[in-house]
Amino acid sequence: MDDLAALRQEFSGAEDAFLVIVIRDHRWDKGAFSRLERAMRGVCEAYEECGRQDLPRWLVEGFWLCADWLPDQTEHPRFPRPEPPAYYEAALTRLRDLQYWLVTGESPYLPGSAVAEL
């Protein structure tokens, strides 16, 4: 499955989608987050390479949910956060970086640098 198709599944509420797990189970699933983040990064890279200007609304809304809605939900005192705080800070920063990248078409990372897995 390509990254765009993976994001369509993630953002349309597939049973194992990261956002569904956050909403339904009130937990952060690291594996599901990694899958989501990799697909988001892949779409950003592809859109930047081809210079795409037309972004599907569902895609922009999905990135918005991840970067703007998710922090409020997962930073609530009753939301379980078993990982070290630095992990969540890095994950939420990554989501904001990816939203910036999608919307502007320019990577916030240095050219040629590897983006660390979270």
Helices and strands as residue ranges (DSSP letters): H 3-11, H 18-25, H 30-50, H 57-64, I 65-69, H 70-74, H 85-104
